[in-house]
């Protein structure tokens, strides 16, 4: 009897969507970060288009001043924490193990988990547009005079 026919080999990466969800490969996780950064770049760019459309002519055309401030704040947050920082982490995931000669990152499951927290954090951030108080509206820098004067009591 041939032993190879009865042997079921489960080695190698997962197939399909599970490959991307359960991956511990640093290149796959880096790719996930880079695609997420690209998606957030599109979302932040759409907010920038809303800002630029309002500034096309003097006066109010499309939105009230409070919503304009919300767009400005959310554009800055999404571009910094959703596009720039994940892109840097994605490049780091791709390049650092190859540069130091390591086969993978240390703690690869934690590396995967750190990525999968990010889409949920982005959804929570964008969901503030639909909450009662609205999105934060004091500029993308969060400087203290505006952020503390208009902050709710819970912060």
LOSE-277729 format. One record per residue (C-alpha): residue in one letter; residue number from 0; x, y, z. Coordinates in Angstrom, 3 decimals. Example, Ala and Ser with C-alpha at 12.3 -4.5 7.8 and 13.67 -1.06 7.14 Angstrom:
2
VODO   dodren   marvex         xx         yy         zz
VODO        A        0     12.300     -4.500      7.800
VODO        S        1     13.670     -1.060      7.140
end
This chain:
155
VODO   dodren   marvex         xx         yy         zz
VODO        X        0      0.000      0.000      0.000
VODO        X        1      1.227      3.433     -0.870
VODO        X        2      1.610      5.609      2.226
VODO        X        3      1.381      8.920      0.344
VODO        X        4     -2.274      8.408     -0.617
VODO        X        5     -3.369      8.134      3.024
VODO        X        6     -1.275     11.071      4.195
VODO        X        7     -3.133     14.389      4.293
VODO        X        8     -0.658     17.237      4.103
VODO        X        9     -1.844     20.477      5.752
VODO        X       10      1.368     22.423      5.423
VODO        X       11      1.568     25.715      3.596
VODO        X       12     -0.474     28.899      3.782
VODO        X       13     -4.254     28.970      4.042
VODO        X       14     -6.255     29.490      0.889
VODO        X       15     -8.707     32.266      0.129
VODO        X       16     -9.901     34.822      2.649
VODO        X       17     -8.652     32.856      5.659
VODO        X       18     -5.119     33.381      4.421
VODO        X       19     -5.456     37.106      5.015
VODO        X       20     -7.391     36.838      8.277
VODO        X       21     -5.161     34.303     10.047
VODO        X       22     -1.793     35.095      8.478
VODO        X       23      1.371     35.370     10.521
VODO        X       24      3.604     36.092      7.530
VODO        X       25      5.181     39.532      7.851
VODO        X       26      4.783     40.260      4.140
VODO        X       27      1.064     39.462      4.192
VODO        X       28      0.510     41.619      7.272
VODO        X       29      2.523     44.425      5.690
VODO        X       30      0.361     44.126      2.581
VODO        X       31     -2.792     44.361      4.714
VODO        X       32     -1.460     47.527      6.333
VODO        X       33     -0.606     49.046      2.953
VODO        X       34     -4.041     48.264      1.474
VODO        X       35     -5.719     49.685      4.575
VODO        X       36     -3.602     52.827      4.294
VODO        X       37     -4.622     53.160      0.644
VODO        X       38     -8.320     52.789      1.541
VODO        X       39     -7.998     55.427      4.268
VODO        X       40     -6.171     57.667      1.801
VODO        X       41     -9.258     57.472     -0.424
VODO        X       42    -11.599     58.245      2.502
VODO        X       43     -9.426     61.138      3.705
VODO        X       44     -9.149     62.405      0.135
VODO        X       45    -12.939     62.393     -0.178
VODO        X       46    -13.149     64.522      2.964
VODO        X       47    -10.509     66.832      1.485
VODO        X       48    -12.642     67.190     -1.643
VODO        X       49    -15.550     68.276      0.565
VODO        X       50    -13.305     70.839      2.243
VODO        X       51    -12.014     72.136     -1.089
VODO        X       52    -15.537     72.281     -2.556
VODO        X       53    -16.594     74.538      0.309
VODO        X       54    -13.551     76.767     -0.209
VODO        X       55    -14.111     77.059     -3.962
VODO        X       56    -15.968     80.361     -3.584
VODO        X       57    -16.219     82.815     -0.671
VODO        X       58    -19.127     82.358      1.708
VODO        X       59    -21.161     79.312      2.604
VODO        X       60    -22.205     77.056     -0.257
VODO        X       61    -22.414     73.418      0.786
VODO        X       62    -22.218     73.070      4.561
VODO        X       63    -22.487     74.950      7.806
VODO        X       64    -19.300     76.035      9.600
VODO        X       65    -19.543     73.341     12.296
VODO        X       66    -19.686     70.537      9.716
VODO        X       67    -16.768     72.141      7.871
VODO        X       68    -14.750     72.021     11.107
VODO        X       69    -15.780     68.383     11.556
VODO        X       70    -14.561     67.580      8.042
VODO        X       71    -11.259     69.322      8.729
VODO        X       72    -10.704     67.438     11.987
VODO        X       73    -11.712     64.058     10.594
VODO        X       74     -9.636     64.591      7.448
VODO        X       75     -6.554     65.207      9.567
VODO        X       76     -7.193     62.246     11.867
VODO        X       77     -7.883     59.848      9.010
VODO        X       78     -4.872     60.945      7.001
VODO        X       79     -2.437     60.790      9.937
VODO        X       80     -3.735     57.790     11.896
VODO        X       81     -5.390     55.941      9.018
VODO        X       82     -3.090     56.545      6.062
VODO        X       83      0.395     57.746      7.019
VODO        X       84      1.017     55.693     10.163
VODO        X       85     -0.370     52.375      8.817
VODO        X       86      1.646     52.872      5.620
VODO        X       87      4.811     53.255      7.688
VODO        X       88      3.936     50.178      9.763
VODO        X       89      3.207     48.240      6.570
VODO        X       90      6.542     49.186      5.083
VODO        X       91      8.215     48.261      8.361
VODO        X       92      6.504     44.880      8.371
VODO        X       93      7.676     44.270      4.843
VODO        X       94     11.237     45.531      5.067
VODO        X       95     12.642     45.165      8.589
VODO        X       96     12.677     41.344      8.792
VODO        X       97     14.374     41.168      5.403
VODO        X       98     16.891     43.851      6.372
VODO        X       99     17.951     42.107      9.584
VODO        X      100     17.821     38.621      8.083
VODO        X      101     14.987     37.372     10.296
VODO        X      102     12.525     34.814      8.956
VODO        X      103      9.560     36.761     10.394
VODO        X      104      8.629     39.404     12.943
VODO        X      105      8.748     38.615     16.638
VODO        X      106      5.294     37.695     17.981
VODO        X      107      3.641     37.235     14.568
VODO        X      108      0.134     36.554     15.947
VODO        X      109      0.262     39.779     17.931
VODO        X      110      1.413     41.495     14.747
VODO        X      111     -1.681     40.140     12.979
VODO        X      112     -3.937     41.159     15.857
VODO        X      113     -2.493     44.676     15.839
VODO        X      114     -3.612     45.031     12.239
VODO        X      115     -7.127     43.672     12.787
VODO        X      116     -7.752     46.186     15.570
VODO        X      117     -7.129     49.002     13.084
VODO        X      118    -10.240     48.615     10.830
VODO        X      119    -12.494     48.559     13.896
VODO        X      120    -10.802     51.689     15.248
VODO        X      121    -11.349     53.398     11.889
VODO        X      122    -15.036     52.417     11.931
VODO        X      123    -15.411     53.854     15.424
VODO        X      124    -13.715     57.074     14.300
VODO        X      125    -15.908     57.473     11.208
VODO        X      126    -19.048     56.548     13.177
VODO        X      127    -18.694     59.762     15.195
VODO        X      128    -20.238     61.573     12.217
VODO        X      129    -23.505     59.769     13.015
VODO        X      130    -23.470     60.144     16.805
VODO        X      131    -25.412     62.712     18.787
VODO        X      132    -22.648     65.262     19.363
VODO        X      133    -21.148     64.726     15.931
VODO        X      134    -17.539     64.325     14.992
VODO        X      135    -14.847     66.363     16.747
VODO        X      136    -14.757     69.857     15.305
VODO        X      137    -11.682     71.646     16.604
VODO        X      138     -9.091     71.117     13.906
VODO        X      139     -6.784     68.252     13.133
VODO        X      140     -4.089     69.470     15.525
VODO        X      141     -6.271     69.215     18.674
VODO        X      142     -4.636     72.318     20.107
VODO        X      143     -5.712     73.019     23.668
VODO        X      144     -7.710     76.256     23.407
VODO        X      145    -10.325     74.791     21.075
VODO        X      146    -10.188     71.164     22.158
VODO        X      147    -10.620     71.963     25.854
VODO        X      148    -13.164     74.778     25.502
VODO        X      149    -15.597     72.745     23.385
VODO        X      150    -14.925     69.289     24.809
VODO        X      151    -17.723     67.425     26.568
VODO        X      152    -17.489     67.003     30.339
VODO        X      153    -16.541     63.335     30.020
VODO        X      154    -13.056     64.009     28.625
end
